[in-house]
Amino acid sequence: MSSEKYLDDLFGMKGQTAVVIGGAGALGLCLSTGLGKAGAKIVIADVREEACVEAIKKLESEGIEAIYTLVNVTSKESLTELREKATAWGGKVDILVNCAGINVGTPFLEVDADKWDAIMAVNLKGTMLSCQVFIEGMLKTGGGSILNIGSVNSDKPLSRVFAYAASKAGVVNLTQNIAQEFATQGIRCNAICPGFFPAEQNRKILDAKRVENIMNGTPMRRYGDPSELIGAALLLLSRKAGSYITGSALYVDGGFTCSWF
Ligand SMILES: NC(=O)c1ccc[n+]([C@@H]2O[C@H](COP(=O)([O-])OP(=O)(O)OC[C@H]3O[C@@H](n4cnc5c(N)ncnc54)[C@H](O)[C@@H]3O)[C@@H](O)[C@H]2O)c1
């Protein structure tokens, strides 16, 4: 067997359909590109239509078969509509990536309860609802694989992002619970916990002091590039290479979570 055939057999996604929620964002689009290049058909699902249109152009320019559907991850109805459209287009949904997320940085005594709820609604409730809706479909079509996105502060505190951190700790916990619940039913559920990958969402909270702290706390002394998440995603999502991996939280963080001082 040639090495190309061997790798395709292990990690390839031909014949599979992947729904990437938050797929028009920085990390979501990069993961979509990786999954598409590995052979999957891609459904970009996001709240921002213009960004979806741009994302489809980018994927098509790479030769990837893709469509977009608008979704609001906080609404079960909207997610159910997404599942139906994706299933009608792809035949079934094999892969779900939950990559929608929002964040705001605030000192603890100024945390606003409505903002707290809004962050929890997208990051944690949205992930739960999406898993619920898509697992319901996957159980009828022979199983599937889910990738949720945590963060380095799923595990460790960072400054000024209390709601975000709590939501991301919840995402990892939810991932483990779902993995356990559906392990014998052909559904695997894992998380990637990225370190620092500058994107629209976190750029606004990256002041000079924070950047210095991040660099000091990251043994590799640099930000991640979104493309550095693709290998981890392919491993966790692939039917063969990832077949015995469920409930894991894989930190892709330049060593941030292992760093002591
Ligand atoms: N960039 C980083 O350094 C980093 C680090 C750790 C974790 N993350 C997580 O990775 C994921 C992607 O982040 P990113 O950096 O690509 O940010 P991003 O802002 O570029 O992407 C987030 C996407 O989610 C979409 N979205 C927001 N609310 C939504 C909703 N209600 N319904 C559907 N879609 C919605 C946005 O439109 C956007 O396209 C997020 O969950 C984020 O918390 C990012």
The ligand as a Gaussian input file, in Angstrom:
#p B3LYP/6-31G(d) Opt

LIG

0 1
 N       -9.035000      32.217000      18.697000
 C       -8.598000      31.703000      19.834000
 O       -7.493000      32.000000      20.302000
 C       -9.439000      30.704000      20.581000
 C       -8.860000      30.081000      21.685000
 C       -9.597000      29.158000      22.379000
 C      -10.879000      28.854000      21.987000
 N      -11.432000      29.496000      20.915000
 C      -12.795000      29.120000      20.547000
 O      -12.812000      28.693000      19.197000
 C      -14.084000      28.963000      18.622000
 C      -13.888000      29.780000      17.353000
 O      -13.329000      31.027000      17.705000
 P      -12.601000      32.000000      16.673000
 O      -11.349000      32.420000      17.298000
 O      -12.605000      31.388000      15.317000
 O      -13.591000      33.245000      16.744000
 P      -14.472000      33.919000      15.609000
 O      -15.167000      35.056000      16.274000
 O      -13.655000      34.179000      14.398000
 O      -15.530000      32.769000      15.250000
 C      -16.685000      32.521000      16.010000
 C      -17.826000      32.317000      15.045000
 O      -19.012000      32.003000      15.799000
 C      -20.090000      32.641000      15.151000
 N      -21.213000      32.819000      16.088000
 C      -21.288000      33.664000      17.142000
 N      -22.490000      33.568000      17.718000
 C      -23.185000      32.623000      17.030000
 C      -24.488000      32.081000      17.157000
 N      -25.349000      32.512000      18.092000
 N      -24.884000      31.115000      16.281000
 C      -24.033000      30.689000      15.300000
 N      -22.780000      31.178000      15.142000
 C      -22.367000      32.133000      15.990000
 C      -19.521000      33.993000      14.705000
 O      -20.318000      34.600000      13.703000
 C      -18.144000      33.589000      14.235000
 O      -18.118000      33.318000      12.847000
 C      -14.881000      29.702000      19.716000
 O      -15.660000      28.775000      20.428000
 C      -13.803000      30.240000      20.607000
 O      -14.260000      30.460000      21.906000
 C      -10.736000      30.422000      20.199000

